[in-house]
Amino acid sequence: MNNSYYDWYYMNRNNDLYNMNNQKKENLFNPKEGFEKGNMFSNLYSEYKNYKVKSLFPMTEQEKKLVELQEICFAAHDLNLYLDIHPEDQSMLMLFQDYLRREEKLVKEYESAYGPMTVAGNADTKSFKWVNSEWSWEVKNV
Amino acid sequence: MFKYVKRLQYPVNIKKKDLKMAKYLVTQYGGSNGEMAAALRYLNQKMTMPDDKGKALLNDIGTEELGHVEMLETMIYQLMKDATLEEIKEAGLDTHYAEHAKALYPTDTNGVPFTVAYFATTGDPLADLAEDMAAEQKARAVYENLIDLTDDPDVIGPLLWLRQREIVHYARFKELFDYYDSKLKNGNNELPKVNNISYMPNMNDYFLDFNNYEKFM
């Protein structure tokens, strides 16, 4: 029943194997938690008053996949900013590269189901789907 | 160059119109501490950062800020799109409507149009980074004021998230600032200064030689 990478990722995204046995990475949230908080680095995280972060409830299959994709892209991006000024950190680089590989797979799966995310996503499509796949600013249920 | 990706960095899905909130939020779009000022500030300053770390960080945070501009645009659009003319008048957005209807236009909360006077580029990495750190702190403070002004969870969610990004960016800028500062304090006083002519022996060297800057680092 788990026949796609999405399903595998969705089920495993809370047990972040990558955070174990590494002192530096103990400071990191997993991609789902980091994305909800807007911060992958627990040592930098700071709450405002007693506000709690918004839990996201994607309803449709498409929304679910979009949120998963946003999570992993965010995780990679926040590590990217860290690596900009700590390019020598090999273990962080390896985690970053792992996120990038996951992102690549998720983008491919999303595009094949729901249309291109970038205009380059039209490389193999029969028609120019870019113009009628959903735009970023339209309201969804999330 | 840039490529557009058809998704927001974080979801914005506001179901309830709120014109007052749209009027307040616009300041983080086109106001002095807003995301547009941030994006342009960093994407201009990146050119004269003294080493690869500085160029990379300013480039990548500046790029993220463009994504935040789109999030703010989306929030304002969604808050306004179902409004009636009566509601627009009542919220004091009639002056906006006169020139822009329901289109977006970057101003601050009082309708003052966006201007590049909101930011500086001095060519001095410490001065520029100190401005960037202040900008992130001011934006964080404004996001907190905006959170105080609403009780819609669909609005609070993205605002909390954007506030958190200011905290991360501040921390990264400060790390870079401290790194350059410690280089200077350790007798390495060749941290490039555009106007420092002491190590420029002849007239040709008065022209900016960006390749040479890197040698001094």
Chai-1 contact restraints between the chains, C-beta under 6 A:
chainA,res_idxA,chainB,res_idxB,connection_type,confidence,min_distance_angstrom,max_distance_angstrom,comment,restraint_id
A,G38,B,W161,contact,1.0,0.0,6.0,A-B,restraint_1
A,G38,B,Q164,contact,1.0,0.0,6.0,A-B,restraint_2
A,G38,B,R165,contact,1.0,0.0,6.0,A-B,restraint_3
A,N39,B,Q164,contact,1.0,0.0,6.0,A-B,restraint_4
A,N39,B,V168,contact,1.0,0.0,6.0,A-B,restraint_5
A,L44,B,V168,contact,1.0,0.0,6.0,A-B,restraint_6
A,L44,B,A171,contact,1.0,0.0,6.0,A-B,restraint_7
A,S46,B,I167,contact,1.0,0.0,6.0,A-B,restraint_8
A,Y48,B,E144,contact,1.0,0.0,6.0,A-B,restraint_9
A,Y51,B,L160,contact,1.0,0.0,6.0,A-B,restraint_10
A,K54,B,G157,contact,1.0,0.0,6.0,A-B,restraint_11
A,N80,B,D60,contact,1.0,0.0,6.0,A-B,restraint_12
A,L81,B,D60,contact,1.0,0.0,6.0,A-B,restraint_13
A,L81,B,R172,contact,1.0,0.0,6.0,A-B,restraint_14
A,D84,B,A56,contact,1.0,0.0,6.0,A-B,restraint_15
A,D84,B,L57,contact,1.0,0.0,6.0,A-B,restraint_16
A,D84,B,D60,contact,1.0,0.0,6.0,A-B,restraint_17
A,I85,B,K53,contact,1.0,0.0,6.0,A-B,restraint_18
A,I85,B,L57,contact,1.0,0.0,6.0,A-B,restraint_19
A,I85,B,E175,contact,1.0,0.0,6.0,A-B,restraint_20
A,I85,B,L176,contact,1.0,0.0,6.0,A-B,restraint_21
A,M117,B,V5,contact,1.0,0.0,6.0,A-B,restraint_22
A,M117,B,K6,contact,1.0,0.0,6.0,A-B,restraint_23
A,T118,B,K3,contact,1.0,0.0,6.0,A-B,restraint_24
A,T118,B,V5,contact,1.0,0.0,6.0,A-B,restraint_25
A,S136,B,K6,contact,1.0,0.0,6.0,A-B,restraint_26
A,S136,B,R7,contact,1.0,0.0,6.0,A-B,restraint_27
A,S136,B,L8,contact,1.0,0.0,6.0,A-B,restraint_28
A,W137,B,T74,contact,1.0,0.0,6.0,A-B,restraint_29
A,W137,B,Y77,contact,1.0,0.0,6.0,A-B,restraint_30
A,V139,B,N13,contact,1.0,0.0,6.0,A-B,restraint_31
A,V139,B,Q78,contact,1.0,0.0,6.0,A-B,restraint_32
A,K140,B,N13,contact,1.0,0.0,6.0,A-B,restraint_33
A,V142,B,P11,contact,1.0,0.0,6.0,A-B,restraint_34
A,V142,B,N13,contact,1.0,0.0,6.0,A-B,restraint_35
